[in-house]
């Protein structure tokens, strides 16, 4: 048993660590993996911002429809699109912002570095307004 341990110690005496070539190879592989990961993460982030804006557009459509129904069934009934838009809450959350502020004809909605230009179709006596 002692002979085996001494033999292993003797075999390892000449080795002091990794060669420069081995270290450089590992660094190159890590660099390639890192660059691919960063590229995919960036693409995923951009897609997430766009999906958030699409969800916000859908949210505005739902809010518009609910308010239109509320106005329609109220005692006064639907009088004009101004009534519906006046009740519409266009604030969608902390990271969303309008620049310029949302108007009856639409506006530019921003989320992070992405933005979308939305146009609003006014409500009528027969249908709710919509955001596109």
N, CA, C and O atoms as a DFTB+ gen file, in Angstrom:
528 C
 N C O
     1  1       0.824      -1.180       0.000
     2  2       0.000       0.000       0.000
     3  2       0.875       1.252       0.000
     4  3       0.599       2.212      -0.720
     5  1       1.919       1.234       0.804
     6  2       2.818       2.373       0.859
     7  2       3.543       2.575      -0.456
     8  3       3.820       3.709      -0.847
     9  1       3.851       1.486      -1.143
    10  2       4.535       1.587      -2.426
    11  2       3.651       2.295      -3.453
    12  3       4.136       3.095      -4.254
    13  1       2.325       1.988      -3.423
    14  2       1.402       2.616      -4.368
    15  2       1.336       4.116      -4.123
    16  3       1.361       4.893      -5.078
    17  1       1.251       4.542      -2.867
    18  2       1.196       5.964      -2.544
    19  2       2.471       6.665      -2.965
    20  3       2.406       7.767      -3.508
    21  1       3.635       6.061      -2.732
    22  2       4.898       6.674      -3.112
    23  2       5.014       6.778      -4.624
    24  3       5.551       7.755      -5.146
    25  1       4.501       5.755      -5.336
    26  2       4.564       5.783      -6.790
    27  2       3.703       6.942      -7.329
    28  3       4.127       7.647      -8.244
    29  1       2.492       7.143      -6.763
    30  2       1.624       8.237      -7.200
    31  2       2.279       9.584      -6.904
    32  3       2.211      10.500      -7.724
    33  1       2.904       9.708      -5.754
    34  2       3.587      10.949      -5.410
    35  2       4.718      11.218      -6.399
    36  3       4.928      12.364      -6.798
    37  1       5.423      10.211      -6.785
    38  2       6.528      10.380      -7.717
    39  2       6.004      10.760      -9.103
    40  3       6.626      11.563      -9.798
    41  1       4.857      10.186      -9.513
    42  2       4.289      10.496     -10.820
    43  2       3.815      11.958     -10.883
    44  3       3.885      12.578     -11.944
    45  1       3.344      12.503      -9.779
    46  2       2.792      13.851      -9.758
    47  2       3.832      14.925      -9.485
    48  3       3.503      16.108      -9.570
    49  1       5.046      14.581      -9.169
    50  2       6.057      15.570      -8.807
    51  2       6.392      16.506      -9.960
    52  3       6.655      17.686      -9.729
    53  1       6.388      16.033     -11.146
    54  2       6.778      16.852     -12.284
    55  2       5.679      17.802     -12.761
    56  3       5.949      18.678     -13.583
    57  1       4.475      17.654     -12.279
    58  2       3.354      18.493     -12.738
    59  2       3.080      19.590     -11.721
    60  3       2.880      19.318     -10.537
    61  1       3.073      20.843     -12.196
    62  2       2.842      21.967     -11.298
    63  2       1.484      22.626     -11.497
    64  3       1.119      23.494     -10.704
    65  1       0.738      22.261     -12.497
    66  2      -0.562      22.889     -12.755
    67  2      -0.944      22.759     -14.207
    68  3      -0.494      21.851     -14.907
    69  1      -1.783      23.681     -14.654
    70  2      -2.253      23.649     -16.035
    71  2      -1.264      24.359     -16.944
    72  3      -0.547      25.270     -16.530
    73  1      -1.247      23.921     -18.179
    74  2      -0.391      24.597     -19.145
    75  2      -1.103      25.849     -19.642
    76  3      -2.316      25.992     -19.487
    77  1      -0.348      26.731     -20.226
    78  2      -0.919      27.965     -20.769
    79  2      -1.938      27.653     -21.860
    80  3      -2.964      28.325     -21.969
    81  1      -1.657      26.649     -22.654
    82  2      -2.570      26.254     -23.726
    83  2      -3.911      25.783     -23.162
    84  3      -4.962      26.117     -23.709
    85  1      -3.884      25.026     -22.096
    86  2      -5.129      24.548     -21.474
    87  2      -5.943      25.720     -20.916
    88  3      -7.160      25.775     -21.091
    89  1      -5.282      26.629     -20.265
    90  2      -5.976      27.793     -19.707
    91  2      -6.575      28.645     -20.810
    92  3      -7.719      29.084     -20.694
    93  1      -5.828      28.887     -21.875
    94  2      -6.323      29.689     -22.998
    95  2      -7.510      29.003     -23.673
    96  3      -8.466      29.672     -24.064
    97  1      -7.462      27.691     -23.813
    98  2      -8.568      26.948     -24.419
    99  2      -9.843      27.112     -23.598
   100  3     -10.919      27.342     -24.152
   101  1      -9.722      26.994     -22.296
   102  2     -10.889      27.162     -21.418
   103  2     -11.434      28.582     -21.525
   104  3     -12.649      28.770     -21.570
   105  1     -10.563      29.578     -21.566
   106  2     -11.017      30.970     -21.687
   107  2     -11.726      31.233     -23.016
   108  3     -12.716      31.963     -23.054
   109  1     -11.237      30.657     -24.082
   110  2     -11.889      30.818     -25.393
   111  2     -13.269      30.176     -25.372
   112  3     -14.237      30.772     -25.844
   113  1     -13.366      28.988     -24.837
   114  2     -14.671      28.304     -24.753
   115  2     -15.643      29.118     -23.898
   116  3     -16.801      29.293     -24.278
   117  1     -15.187      29.609     -22.760
   118  2     -16.053      30.428     -21.900
   119  2     -16.476      31.719     -22.599
   120  3     -17.615      32.162     -22.450
   121  1     -15.570      32.317     -23.356
   122  2     -15.902      33.532     -24.092
   123  2     -16.982      33.292     -25.135
   124  3     -17.900      34.100     -25.278
   125  1     -16.879      32.196     -25.855
   126  2     -17.895      31.858     -26.857
   127  2     -19.241      31.606     -26.182
   128  3     -20.267      32.112     -26.635
   129  1     -19.241      30.837     -25.120
   130  2     -20.494      30.572     -24.396
   131  2     -21.118      31.861     -23.861
   132  3     -22.334      32.041     -23.926
   133  1     -20.293      32.742     -23.341
   134  2     -20.780      34.007     -22.797
   135  2     -21.397      34.873     -23.892
   136  3     -22.455      35.468     -23.690
   137  1     -20.741      34.947     -25.047
   138  2     -21.266      35.798     -26.127
   139  2     -22.594      35.260     -26.650
   140  3     -23.492      36.046     -26.953
   141  1     -22.739      33.956     -26.762
   142  2     -24.008      33.367     -27.207
   143  2     -25.100      33.626     -26.172
   144  3     -26.233      33.945     -26.530
   145  1     -24.764      33.490     -24.903
   146  2     -25.742      33.711     -23.840
   147  2     -26.201      35.162     -23.810
   148  3     -27.397      35.421     -23.669
   149  1     -25.294      36.102     -23.937
   150  2     -25.651      37.523     -23.934
   151  2     -26.555      37.841     -25.120
   152  3     -27.536      38.570     -24.973
   153  1     -26.235      37.305     -26.282
   154  2     -27.057      37.552     -27.473
   155  2     -28.479      37.037     -27.270
   156  3     -29.441      37.732     -27.595
   157  1     -28.616      35.836     -26.741
   158  2     -29.951      35.276     -26.504
   159  2     -30.689      36.048     -25.426
   160  3     -31.896      36.261     -25.543
   161  1     -30.001      36.467     -24.388
   162  2     -30.637      37.238     -23.315
   163  2     -31.152      38.572     -23.847
   164  3     -32.253      38.992     -23.490
   165  1     -30.381      39.239     -24.685
   166  2     -30.796      40.508     -25.270
   167  2     -32.026      40.319     -26.146
   168  3     -32.969      41.107     -26.071
   169  1     -32.023      39.287     -26.971
   170  2     -33.178      39.009     -27.838
   171  2     -34.401      38.684     -26.991
   172  3     -35.509      39.108     -27.323
   173  1     -34.222      37.945     -25.912
   174  2     -35.333      37.596     -25.029
   175  2     -35.887      38.836     -24.340
   176  3     -37.102      38.960     -24.187
   177  1     -35.024      39.751     -23.922
   178  2     -35.464      40.985     -23.286
   179  2     -36.285      41.838     -24.238
   180  3     -37.328      42.370     -23.858
   181  1     -35.814      41.973     -25.487
   182  2     -36.554      42.762     -26.475
   183  2     -37.936      42.169     -26.714
   184  3     -38.921      42.902     -26.806
   185  1     -38.010      40.853     -26.815
   186  2     -39.295      40.187     -27.015
   187  2     -40.211      40.416     -25.814
   188  3     -41.413      40.617     -25.985
   189  1     -39.664      40.388     -24.621
   190  2     -40.469      40.599     -23.419
   191  2     -41.051      42.012     -23.389
   192  3     -42.209      42.192     -23.010
   193  1     -40.264      43.018     -23.782
   194  2     -40.773      44.388     -23.819
   195  2     -41.910      44.516     -24.829
   196  3     -42.912      45.178     -24.557
   197  1     -41.758      43.886     -25.990
   198  2     -42.811      43.961     -27.009
   199  2     -44.082      43.262     -26.522
   200  3     -45.185      43.765     -26.736
   201  1     -43.937      42.117     -25.877
   202  2     -45.104      41.401     -25.347
   203  2     -45.791      42.221     -24.267
   204  3     -47.019      42.216     -24.180
   205  1     -45.028      42.921     -23.450
   206  2     -45.619      43.768     -22.417
   207  2     -46.437      44.894     -23.045
   208  3     -47.510      45.231     -22.544
   209  1     -45.945      45.475     -24.132
   210  2     -46.691      46.531     -24.819
   211  2     -47.953      45.986     -25.484
   212  3     -48.992      46.646     -25.475
   213  1     -47.869      44.790     -26.059
   214  2     -49.050      44.170     -26.650
   215  2     -50.101      43.873     -25.583
   216  3     -51.295      44.054     -25.820
   217  1     -49.667      43.422     -24.420
   218  2     -50.590      43.161     -23.312
   219  2     -51.236      44.465     -22.833
   220  3     -52.416      44.485     -22.483
   221  1     -50.473      45.529     -22.819
   222  2     -51.003      46.828     -22.409
   223  2     -52.077      47.307     -23.392
   224  3     -53.097      47.864     -22.986
   225  1     -51.838      47.086     -24.674
   226  2     -52.838      47.456     -25.686
   227  2     -54.135      46.675     -25.465
   228  3     -55.227      47.236     -25.551
   229  1     -54.007      45.400     -25.183
   230  2     -55.176      44.561     -24.906
   231  2     -55.894      45.047     -23.638
   232  3     -57.123      45.091     -23.590
   233  1     -55.124      45.403     -22.632
   234  2     -55.691      45.929     -21.386
   235  2     -56.498      47.202     -21.641
   236  3     -57.585      47.369     -21.089
   237  1     -55.973      48.091     -22.471
   238  2     -56.693      49.324     -22.805
   239  2     -58.014      49.019     -23.520
   240  3     -59.030      49.663     -23.258
   241  1     -57.994      48.038     -24.421
   242  2     -59.228      47.636     -25.108
   243  2     -60.273      47.127     -24.118
   244  3     -61.452      47.468     -24.216
   245  1     -59.834      46.318     -23.176
   246  2     -60.771      45.774     -22.176
   247  2     -61.329      46.895     -21.308
   248  3     -62.533      46.945     -21.058
   249  1     -60.470      47.787     -20.850
   250  2     -60.936      48.912     -20.034
   251  2     -61.936      49.769     -20.800
   252  3     -62.965      50.174     -20.261
   253  1     -61.621      50.039     -22.057
   254  2     -62.500      50.855     -22.897
   255  2     -63.878      50.206     -23.027
   256  3     -64.899      50.884     -22.912
   257  1     -63.904      48.916     -23.262
   258  2     -65.176      48.202     -23.419
   259  2     -65.976      48.214     -22.122
   260  3     -67.186      48.440     -22.148
   261  1     -65.326      47.975     -21.000
   262  2     -66.037      47.972     -19.714
   263  2     -66.635      49.346     -19.398
   264  3     -67.769      49.442     -18.930
   265  1     -65.879      50.386     -19.651
   266  2     -66.385      51.741     -19.387
   267  2     -67.536      52.064     -20.337
   268  3     -68.527      52.673     -19.933
   269  1     -67.405      51.662     -21.580
   270  2     -68.471      51.914     -22.550
   271  2     -69.765      51.237     -22.099
   272  3     -70.834      51.843     -22.167
   273  1     -69.676      49.977     -21.635
   274  2     -70.870      49.289     -21.128
   275  2     -71.439      49.998     -19.907
   276  3     -72.654      50.152     -19.789
   277  1     -70.567      50.432     -18.995
   278  2     -71.036      51.163     -17.811
   279  2     -71.773      52.444     -18.213
   280  3     -72.822      52.764     -17.653
   281  1     -71.226      53.164     -19.174
   282  2     -71.865      54.399     -19.631
   283  2     -73.198      54.081     -20.315
   284  3     -74.187      54.786     -20.114
   285  1     -73.220      53.023     -21.120
   286  2     -74.437      52.653     -21.838
   287  2     -75.583      52.298     -20.889
   288  3     -76.735      52.644     -21.149
   289  1     -75.266      51.608     -19.790
   290  2     -76.341      51.184     -18.887
   291  2     -76.626      52.210     -17.786
   292  3     -77.520      52.005     -16.966
   293  1     -75.876      53.305     -17.766
   294  2     -76.132      54.348     -16.769
   295  2     -77.453      55.046     -17.081
   296  3     -78.007      54.884     -18.168
   297  1     -77.941      55.803     -16.146
   298  2     -79.222      56.496     -16.347
   299  2     -79.144      57.519     -17.478
   300  3     -80.124      57.721     -18.195
   301  1     -78.005      58.159     -17.644
   302  2     -77.857      59.154     -18.708
   303  2     -77.634      58.493     -20.066
   304  3     -77.986      59.066     -21.097
   305  1     -77.051      57.287     -20.076
   306  2     -76.763      56.604     -21.330
   307  2     -75.566      57.215     -22.035
   308  3     -74.945      58.150     -21.530
   309  1     -75.249      56.684     -23.194
   310  2     -74.104      57.172     -23.952
   311  2     -74.454      58.512     -24.573
   312  3     -75.447      58.625     -25.293
   313  1     -73.655      59.515     -24.302
   314  2     -73.873      60.838     -24.875
   315  2     -72.822      61.161     -25.930
   316  3     -73.143      61.622     -27.025
   317  1     -71.558      60.911     -25.579
   318  2     -70.468      61.191     -26.520
   319  2     -69.235      60.383     -26.128
   320  3     -69.148      59.819     -25.037
   321  1     -68.303      60.351     -27.047
   322  2     -67.045      59.664     -26.794
   323  2     -66.252      60.361     -25.687
   324  3     -65.442      59.732     -25.008
   325  1     -66.488      61.657     -25.510
   326  2     -65.792      62.399     -24.450
   327  2     -66.102      61.809     -23.078
   328  3     -65.225      61.745     -22.216
   329  1     -67.340      61.380     -22.873
   330  2     -67.712      60.774     -21.590
   331  2     -66.926      59.491     -21.342
   332  3     -66.417      59.262     -20.244
   333  1     -66.836      58.672     -22.359
   334  2     -66.132      57.394     -22.214
   335  2     -64.639      57.634     -21.981
   336  3     -64.064      57.063     -21.055
   337  1     -64.006      58.467     -22.806
   338  2     -62.580      58.707     -22.649
   339  2     -62.271      59.402     -21.330
   340  3     -61.220      59.164     -20.735
   341  1     -63.179      60.257     -20.871
   342  2     -62.972      60.941     -19.594
   343  2     -62.899      59.984     -18.414
   344  3     -62.237      60.273     -17.418
   345  1     -63.575      58.848     -18.520
   346  2     -63.570      57.854     -17.438
   347  2     -62.454      56.819     -17.585
   348  3     -62.170      56.073     -16.648
   349  1     -61.829      56.775     -18.747
   350  2     -60.806      55.763     -19.029
   351  2     -59.501      56.063     -18.286
   352  3     -58.951      57.160     -18.390
   353  1     -59.025      55.083     -17.548
   354  2     -57.741      55.201     -16.849
   355  2     -56.653      54.647     -17.763
   356  3     -56.602      53.442     -18.011
   357  1     -55.794      55.515     -18.260
   358  2     -54.736      55.086     -19.181
   359  2     -53.418      54.788     -18.468
   360  3     -52.426      54.470     -19.124
   361  1     -53.391      54.885     -17.156
   362  2     -52.178      54.532     -16.398
   363  2     -52.134      53.021     -16.254
   364  3     -53.050      52.420     -15.693
   365  1     -51.080      52.411     -16.755
   366  2     -51.009      50.950     -16.829
   367  2     -50.043      50.317     -15.837
   368  3     -50.042      49.097     -15.677
   369  1     -49.244      51.097     -15.186
   370  2     -48.295      50.543     -14.233
   371  2     -47.070      51.424     -14.130
   372  3     -46.914      52.390     -14.877
   373  1     -46.213      51.080     -13.204
   374  2     -45.063      51.922     -12.885
   375  2     -44.073      52.059     -14.042
   376  3     -43.467      53.119     -14.196
   377  1     -43.895      51.038     -14.845
   378  2     -42.873      51.095     -15.899
   379  2     -43.432      51.527     -17.254
   380  3     -42.685      51.675     -18.222
   381  1     -44.744      51.726     -17.316
   382  2     -45.367      52.216     -18.550
   383  2     -45.493      53.729     -18.464
   384  3     -45.785      54.278     -17.402
   385  1     -45.272      54.395     -19.584
   386  2     -45.518      55.837     -19.608
   387  2     -45.882      56.274     -21.021
   388  3     -45.453      55.683     -22.012
   389  1     -46.684      57.326     -21.077
   390  2     -47.111      57.909     -22.348
   391  2     -46.255      59.140     -22.617
   392  3     -46.011      59.939     -21.713
   393  1     -45.804      59.292     -23.841
   394  2     -45.039      60.485     -24.198
   395  2     -45.359      60.865     -25.632
   396  3     -44.799      60.256     -26.544
   397  1     -46.209      61.814     -25.881
   398  2     -46.938      62.688     -24.967
   399  2     -48.078      61.922     -24.280
   400  3     -48.345      60.771     -24.625
   401  1     -48.745      62.553     -23.315
   402  2     -49.832      61.870     -22.604
   403  2     -50.897      61.339     -23.564
   404  3     -51.105      61.887     -24.646
   405  1     -51.564      60.267     -23.149
   406  2     -52.600      59.649     -23.985
   407  2     -53.690      60.663     -24.297
   408  3     -54.112      61.435     -23.435
   409  1     -54.129      60.642     -25.533
   410  2     -55.185      61.550     -25.982
   411  2     -56.326      60.723     -26.572
   412  3     -56.214      59.506     -26.723
   413  1     -57.428      61.406     -26.903
   414  2     -58.573      60.697     -27.467
   415  2     -58.239      60.017     -28.787
   416  3     -58.918      59.066     -29.176
   417  1     -57.230      60.473     -29.467
   418  2     -56.857      59.854     -30.744
   419  2     -55.761      58.809     -30.579
   420  3     -55.414      58.130     -31.546
   421  1     -55.210      58.663     -29.376
   422  2     -54.169      57.674     -29.113
   423  2     -52.935      58.310     -28.528
   424  3     -53.018      59.321     -27.832
   425  1     -51.791      57.721     -28.809
   426  2     -50.532      58.241     -28.293
   427  2     -49.427      57.215     -28.417
   428  3     -49.614      56.138     -28.982
   429  1     -48.288      57.564     -27.884
   430  2     -47.120      56.697     -27.920
   431  2     -46.890      56.115     -26.525
   432  3     -46.562      56.840     -25.585
   433  1     -47.066      54.809     -26.405
   434  2     -46.907      54.124     -25.127
   435  2     -45.516      53.516     -25.065
   436  3     -45.071      52.861     -26.007
   437  1     -44.827      53.738     -23.943
   438  2     -43.453      53.259     -23.751
   439  2     -43.402      52.280     -22.585
   440  3     -44.111      52.427     -21.589
   441  1     -42.546      51.280     -22.741
   442  2     -42.238      50.345     -21.662
   443  2     -40.774      49.994     -21.797
   444  3     -40.375      49.339     -22.760
   445  1     -39.971      50.422     -20.843
   446  2     -38.529      50.214     -20.944
   447  2     -38.004      50.907     -22.190
   448  3     -38.380      52.046     -22.466
   449  1     -37.145      50.242     -22.942
   450  2     -36.600      50.867     -24.150
   451  2     -37.515      50.751     -25.372
   452  3     -37.208      51.314     -26.423
   453  1     -38.617      50.041     -25.253
   454  2     -39.521      49.832     -26.388
   455  2     -40.711      50.771     -26.321
   456  3     -41.088      51.248     -25.251
   457  1     -41.296      51.026     -27.482
   458  2     -42.494      51.859     -27.531
   459  2     -43.387      51.395     -28.671
   460  3     -42.946      50.698     -29.584
   461  1     -44.634      51.792     -28.598
   462  2     -45.601      51.455     -29.624
   463  2     -46.524      52.659     -29.795
   464  3     -46.916      53.295     -28.817
   465  1     -46.862      52.963     -31.035
   466  2     -47.787      54.060     -31.295
   467  2     -49.179      53.459     -31.412
   468  3     -49.434      52.614     -32.271
   469  1     -50.073      53.901     -30.543
   470  2     -51.437      53.392     -30.531
   471  2     -52.386      54.458     -31.049
   472  3     -52.290      55.630     -30.684
   473  1     -53.287      54.040     -31.891
   474  2     -54.351      54.942     -32.336
   475  2     -55.646      54.449     -31.722
   476  3     -55.877      53.247     -31.598
   477  1     -56.470      55.381     -31.347
   478  2     -57.732      55.030     -30.694
   479  2     -58.881      55.334     -31.635
   480  3     -59.013      56.440     -32.160
   481  1     -59.711      54.311     -31.832
   482  2     -60.949      54.489     -32.580
   483  2     -62.002      54.929     -31.566
   484  3     -62.231      54.221     -30.586
   485  1     -62.647      56.073     -31.771
   486  2     -63.610      56.566     -30.784
   487  2     -64.819      55.643     -30.635
   488  3     -65.185      54.907     -31.551
   489  1     -65.411      55.706     -29.473
   490  2     -66.627      54.925     -29.245
   491  2     -67.814      55.620     -29.917
   492  3     -67.819      56.834     -30.121
   493  1     -68.790      54.829     -30.242
   494  2     -70.030      55.356     -30.826
   495  2     -71.195      54.839     -30.000
   496  3     -71.012      54.099     -29.034
   497  1     -72.358      55.228     -30.384
   498  2     -73.555      54.757     -29.684
   499  2     -73.686      53.232     -29.795
   500  3     -74.261      52.595     -28.912
   501  1     -73.147      52.639     -30.889
   502  2     -73.303      51.215     -31.136
   503  2     -72.091      50.346     -30.773
   504  3     -72.211      49.125     -30.670
   505  1     -70.934      50.973     -30.582
   506  2     -69.746      50.157     -30.284
   507  2     -68.750      50.911     -29.403
   508  3     -68.684      52.140     -29.399
   509  1     -67.984      50.120     -28.660
   510  2     -66.955      50.693     -27.800
   511  2     -65.752      51.099     -28.647
   512  3     -65.542      50.561     -29.734
   513  1     -64.979      52.031     -28.155
   514  2     -63.758      52.418     -28.827
   515  2     -62.734      51.301     -28.729
   516  3     -62.893      50.365     -27.945
   517  1     -61.684      51.406     -29.531
   518  2     -60.643      50.377     -29.483
   519  2     -59.275      51.026     -29.707
   520  3     -59.162      52.121     -30.257
   521  1     -58.260      50.318     -29.266
   522  2     -56.864      50.768     -29.394
   523  2     -56.142      49.847     -30.346
   524  3     -56.181      48.628     -30.179
   525  1     -55.475      50.413     -31.351
   526  2     -54.705      49.610     -32.322
   527  2     -53.333      50.216     -32.491
   528  3     -52.521      49.701     -33.260
